[in-house]
Amino acid sequence: MNRREFLKSTSFLIGGLYLSGRAFGTIQPQDKGKLIKGRVKASGKGVHNVVVSDGYNVVATDKKGRYALVLDKNAEHIFIATPSGYQIKNVNGFAAIYLSVTDRNYNFELRKNTFDDTHHFFLALGDPQIRVAEDAKQLNDESIKDITQHLQSTAKEKFHGISLGDSIWDNPKMWTKYQEAIAKIGIPFFQVVGNHDKNEINREEIDANSLFKSHFGPTYYSFNRGQVHYIVLDNVRYKNIKEYDGHISDEQLNWLQKELQYVPKDHVLIISAHIPIYNSIKNREELYALITEFEQVHILSGHTHTNANHVDRHIYEHTHASLCGAWWTGPVCADGTPRGYGVFEINGSKVTWYYKSIGRDHTYQFRSHVQQLNHGMNRITVNVWNYDPQWQITWYADGVYKGLLEQIKGYDELALKLYKGEDLPADRRGWVEPRHTDHLFFVQSNAKTVKIVVTDRFGNNYEETLNLKS
């Protein structure tokens, strides 16, 4: 597919790669079969076995760091899978790992990390989705403030971020506001393209990703940290705002098949995409076929503005609730999940994580609601937004252990209060409505005190004691 390139003329210091060459310019059509050559170096020495790609063809550097690549006629970028042990450079808040195909110098310069990246961390942001200045203000005043405070006591060089798409909301004027906000966090972010990040296809513009690429470069790529291979995909097949579906293009699957040949099968795969793959991607089985030999796979997605975890054998998909909550109209998403983000820790091949709510301590992992019934009976509903089948939700009545709460499907009580009805939300975006969720649990009791104990899959306990009678 022909594409238009309009990377603005600038000199980038990118993704741990100090890229030499002239400024980027407008892409000219490439003749299929054009051979380019380059070298990947660190401290003046070639780096062996670094994977280089144009998004279609994939090669690795030799012992002297040299590579030769035949460009596909549709290629726009040359990018490398930054190898483990090398820096991800923060460039105004974003990581980038690419050159333009119009550049005459295809050399990449790496820098070694100052730490062992087999132990590192990352943030996962779902759907910031800013449309107007008021949204951008909330993003800065609440979300960015919370993230920067949360990272104050950590070694930032061990962190990177992944923004899972829909960073803006069909308003290209918001890209600058979004980029300025992310830059304040102080770690490099990798960017996923979402349906609201794209532009409509017409006679003048046949590439729905053109605006996104003008800011962030390729829409699919990979990188490495420690024993983890990270993959970013574009799984939005888009024509216009109302006409799109979940699909991974053949060009991406073909690229991925070639690219994965260079990844050890005992490494963890972390795949980021916008639309949930397990239930919304029509050709998901084609993707699964490529990753079946890997021992541990995590998929990160967003799009739904609700939180959900889906586990299928060795594949764990984390569908993240939105940073914007219910489109910046209240503190929780439509399923009652607080506005927030995922925090992941990688230690060797061990992956752990938690959900961090905006404005709350990281130990805030559930919310209880008490409904008074007849004859002194109370119905207690517990929303455990990051629940998966290895969590346990138990309770005690007046100090006596009673066992597990019953899992149900329904509406979160706070979401009902904030969003249910034509007159809610009161200030704007009245079309927002609560959504069913299955991460709800309930019990009925006439006890004086009820203690709720939530235990996550890593053995961490979170407790709340409810005083139901005076």
Phi, psi and omega in degrees: 000130178290143182227155175255132179252131178220042175300131183288146181297116181198166177247115188262143168248102201240136163046035183083004183242124178265105193265124178269163177126175183280175182293156178291151179221193180285135180292135171255150180304137181260138173284131180298133178100359178297130181262128174242154179227148179200186182215145175248123185229159171218124183053039176084355181249145179294145179252124186278144169065034173272129183278129181236142184210158170251012183092354180231311179251150186225131177223171176232150182287154177275190185296338178262008178082013183270151174214157173226134187224131175273117184285134169288150183296339180263000184294141177241333185227150167250125181222156178243152172275094184314123185285157176302145178092356181242154188292147163257107186282134177275115179245097181054036175096353185230144173271138174219145189226038191221163169237159172281146178293345178279350179290142181271348180242116185252036178267145177238141178242125180256160172230138180293147172292157174265006181215167178276110186278009169297340172245111180209178185223160169208157175257146176237117181252126176258127167047070169300317169046066177266138183241323184227172184300326179296322176297315181297324178295316177297319178304314181288310189288332185247299187290307182296321177300316180296316182297314182295322177294321181295331182268359186301323185266012183247165175275102188298333181295343178273357183255146159225172180235154173230118177261122196268025172100168188053051177289327174241182185226075175058026180225094184303338179295342182275351180301318181295318178298318180296314181296320178297322180293312182297324181301332182291339182291324174090015174231156180284132179252138169262144192244132173257144178268133177248174183296327180277358176267355186263168178239152185293145179274133176211190183296325182277333184227107183262001181245109181292344182262007188299317180295316179300313183293333178295336180259326192232356179085217187296152180265352172217141187186183179213165174201169184232145168216126180056230180262027181239135172252118182263137179231134175245130181235156170254109182245027176252110174269114199234137170241312174206185186304322184262345183246094175203160175211177181269117183199141176256122187295155178300322182297323177290317180295320177296317176299315183296320179300318178290317186293323183289346177295342182263005185252125177301139185290343178270002175280151177284136172259131172237112185252127180247133178207168185276304184277136178307132186277322190295335182227001186227004180251119189295327181248037182298329181296332177293322175293312182302325180297329181283338187247008186296333183276351180277140188286330185216122182230130172242133177246131178250129178218175180217233168079321190274345186061027173222164181254136179202148175233132181233123183244124178225098182057243184270003182252122178244117178255125177257107173267113189273137171297168189269144174296334181270002182062230176268066176057045175064028179255352182189176187280350181233160175282178183294340177262007179091354176294130177298150171305136182179202187202163179267142175239121184243142175238132178245124176229099189068241177255007179270127181244124174233162185198163170208164177261129181252115179278142179296128176081004180233158176295156183293347177280355178281099188238000176199165178222134181255149175227133181249127175244123180281127178253194180280157171059038175077007180273143178235141173257124182248122178246134183238124177261113179248089195293332181257024181301142163221172187299347177268000173278156174231135179239108185239170182212157177234138175249117182049042176087357182258128180295132184243349178107206185275146169283159180272131177279137181224167170252138180176199180256142172289136185295322179292321177297321176298315182297322185275328194234350186279123175115158184294334182268006180234148349299149191287327190276317184194166177056055183294352179284350179296132179224155176295158178232148175300148175215156177251009176263043175247147180221147182215161173205154174246139183203149173250018180291159177285321176229142175233127176254128176260129177237118178251125180243120182279178185293347180260005177088006177281133180258139175231130189231153172212133176253125181255122175268108189264341179221145179280000000 
